[in-house]
Amino acid sequence: MLFGRGLLVLAVVKGSFDRLNIELSHKVLPGDLEYSMGFRPRILLADDHIGMLENASSIVQNQFEVVGTVTDGRAAVNAAFDLNPDLVVLDIVMPEMDGLDAAKELRRRGSHAKVVFLTVQQDEEYVAAALESGGLAYVLKSRMYSDLVPAIGEALAGGIFVSARAI
């Protein structure tokens, strides 16, 4: 995993692998190496409040490509298959289909997009339900400025992230 104080890099030197351990003064987000080569993970945002979509988009747009925003769970599922994002950020309480059911539907229909929940729900039952539905991260809206980008990075790396006040 690329998170942490050190980064293990393998370099090919005349056909052999040499290990280099580079100490870093800041956390490295998964995919930082890919970003430097022009690749930015594609993100779909789903929330029933336009202002929240705008805020979330402004937070992530420097490191990720926002490929779409939608305002309900059913639209999130449809957009995920139309736009093929690497990751979907879902609110839990949305019209048409809630975020938990949208995540389950994405899995049922074979989507490979990672799922991050961005919500006001602080109850442990919601956290458990979100993780059981296939979510890899659970971010409280009150902590989105500090937690959303690291949560997306962790989810893209296959790890689990839960905002501190949600557990």
ABEGO torsion letter per residue (X at the ends): XABEABBBBBBBBGGBBBBBBBBBABBBBBGAAAAAAGBBBBBBBBBABAAAAAAAAAAAAAABBBABBBABAAAAAAAAAAAGBABBBBBABBBGBBAAAAAAAAAAAGBABBBBBBBABABAAAAAAAAAAGBABBBBAAAAAAAAAAAAAAAAAGBBBBBAAAX
